[in-house]
């Protein structure tokens, strides 16, 4: 039953990240995938959970009101992805 979910996850990681980066060895790949996991869980919006992030949905990443005067960008995966946040 989990096979389609694993296939979807592998496809997403490959399309969104691995097809776009170069890695030197297994250690480098592990490090870069760790950065992608952080981005995927904390910043990437998921249509299957109605535009939320997994961290936001769990309540661990609840975001308060944004003060537009303290607006900046937070980057993930070596500046490959960035999202606006209130600093």
C-alpha positions, 0 to 999 in steps of 0.5 A: 500500500505504501509503494505509490507514496514512496514512488511519488516522494522519490519523483518529487525529490528528483524533479524538484532537486536532484535533477538540478544539482551536482553532488560529489559523493555519498556524503555530499548527497546526504548533506544536500538531501538533509537541506532539502528535507528541511525545506520540504517540511518547513517551507514548501507548500503542499497541495495535498494538505491545502497549501500548508507545510507539514511543520505548520500543519503539526502546530510546530511551525505556527506563524503569527501576524507578519509585520511588513516592516520586518520582511525578508527572505529565508533561503533553503538548499544553498539559496536554491529555494527562498520564501518570504518570512517576517524576520 
